[in-house]
Amino acid sequence: MTPLAERMRPQRMADYIGQHALLGDHSPLRKAIESGRVPSMILWGPPGVGKTTLANVIANTVNRPFRALSAVSSGVKEVREVIEEAKGKGLFQNATILFIDEIHRFSKSQQDALLGAVEKGWITLIGATTENPSFEVNHALLSRCQVYPLEGHTKADLEKLLQRAIAEDVILKDKKIILQETEALLRFSGGDARKLLNILELLVSTEAEEWIITNAMVQEWMQSQPVHYDKDGEQHYDIISAFIKSIRGSDPQAAVYYLARMIAGGEDPMFIARRLMILAAEDIGLANPNALLLADATARIVHQIGMPEARIPLSECAIYLATSPKSNSAYMAIDTALDKVRATGDLPVPLHLRNAPTKLMKELGYGEAYQYAHQFEGNFILQEYLPKEISNEHFYVPGNNPKEWEVKNWLEKKWGNFKKST
């Protein structure tokens, strides 16, 4: 019997649940699909948010040939076969839609095999990935595709899906199923629609006259199941979250434990290394600038040596970051500055800071009165660098750690009351 999640996969846009911002009535993607002018695209989001379903719905809506491959089981040979088959079926608006699930698992050569066919219009590529396309899809292919991030399902989306399955599925509609409580169902699904339907199907697979689904029933059933690390599901996100928060919280014991959980579960070591680079900049930052250098070196070493040896530099880096002083001052500074840019728009750069490559610009005062810092004692001179409208703003506030105490004292010594450091 076909699994419930597959039986409930919608075939029409009207039946698609979720992604309201991306697929709203007046959204660019919705208009493109309804007009038949579908661009090549990468659908990026966590498992179970509807990437495969959306690809099927698009193909059905535009009524074009549709082929699906999985990067786990397919290679260049299969890709070239689809391309050869697609050549005679039309170009661009009539081109075959090729859906590649888990496209991040394709090697560079496998991705390169798609380039010519996408560019010439023989195929419209729809790739699905749970990983950041900027890291996992080569730039040549990425430049030929639109990237659409898909969001996790809302509680309302998931409850609607449950009710629809119970009311409309060919098997469940003949059973007496009462959804008395849904909190545990939603929690264990982790926003993954496929997992939600799988749990529901298993809950009602026993012989009974009726099934009253409660939180206690779901909790008991789930706890009786063997625990595995699902590197494509909820546990992937839970454990990387615990790993990051343990390092941020300066607990090396927990950091190494969650690192071991990921390694034992077959997590991609480069995914872990990238997370360590982000953490080094976001959570340690200027309290210990060497942390970012070590994280960068770790990523390069992990890429070069691979597993199982890569576990050692990953462990070293995780422990180093966990035991480093912490500061998010650089992270807060750029986000505060971005908020100000959004609020104030394109403020004019002060005239004395502008470049003056032409005579007219010089006559207009560009660069006039600029004071070259290296001509003054200590290579410093008091002058304003911010637009006058925000001259008193402070985006960078030194963190509370020894390294940034030195920075704070230096700023106060240089700027005094002209521009305080806090």
C-alpha positions, 0 to 999 in steps of 0.5 A: 500500500502506498504510504499516507504521505504519498497518497495525500500529495496534492496535484493542484496548486489549489490543494497545496498547503503552506508557503503563503508568502512564496505562492500567494495569489499575487506573488511573482512565482505564482504568476510565473507558474500560472502563465507557464513561464517557469524559471529554473529554480532551487527550492531550499528548505528543511525536510517535509515543507513541500519541495517535491510536492511543489515541483509536481504541482508546477509540472501539472499546472504548466502541463509539461513533461516531467522527469524526477531524479534523486541525487542519491541514486542517480549520476551523470549517465541518468542526467544525460539520458534525460537531457537527450530525451528532452531535446526533441520535446521543445524549448523554454516554455515547452521544455521538460521539467527535470526535478532533482531531489537533494541536488546538493549531493551531486558532485561538481561534474554532475552539476556541470552536466546540467549547465548546457541543457538549462542554458539552451532551454532543453530542460527547466531545472527544479532542484531541491535541497536542505542545505544552503545553495550558496555552499552546495550548488556550484556558482555557474549553475546557481547563476542560471536558477532562481533560489526560493527559500521554503519556510517550515509549516505553521501549526495551522498548516499542519492541523489542516493537513491532519484534518484533510487526511482524516476526511479525504484519504481513501483508507482513513476516511472509513476509520473513526479517528478523533483528534482530541489533542494535536500538540504532541503530534505537531511537536514530534513531527517538527514541522515536517508534513511527511513525518506528521502523516507517517506518525498518524498512519502508524498510530491508527494502523492497529486493529480498533473500532475507533482511535482517540488521539491524545498527547499521552497516546502519541508520547507513549508511542513515540517513546517506545520507538528506537531512537536514531539520528535523522540527519535529514529531519528534526533531530538534525536541527535539534542537535546542531542547535544544542551543539551551537548553544553549548559552545555559546554557553561555554560548556566544552563537555556538552559541545563534544557530546553533541559533536559525537552525536552528529559524527556517529549519525553520519552528519556531513563534517563540512556542515559542522565546520561551516557552523563553527565558522559562523559561531566563531564570528557571531558569538566569540567575535572580537573577544578572541579574533583568533577563533575565526581564524581557527574555525576557517583553518578547521574547515579547510583541514576537514575538507582536505582530510575527510572522515574519520580523521576530520573528527579530531580538528572538529573536536579541537575547534569545538573545545577551543570555541567553547572555552574562549571568551564570548562577544556578539558585539560585531554581530550586533553592530552590523545588524544595528547598522542595517536597521538604521540604513533601512530606516534612513535610506541613502543618506549623503556621504559628507563632502569631505569624504567623497572622492574627487576624480574630476575638476567639477567635483573638486569645484563642488567641494568633493574631498575638500577639508578632508584631513589625512590621518597619517599626517597627524600625531598617532595617525589620528585626527578628530573629524566626522565620518558619519552623515550628519543626520546620524552623527551621534549613532553608536553601532559598535558597543564593545563587549564585556571582556578583557580584549574589548576593554582594551578597545573601549579604553582606546576609543575613549582615549582617541575620541573623548567627548567628540564621539564616545565609544558607548 
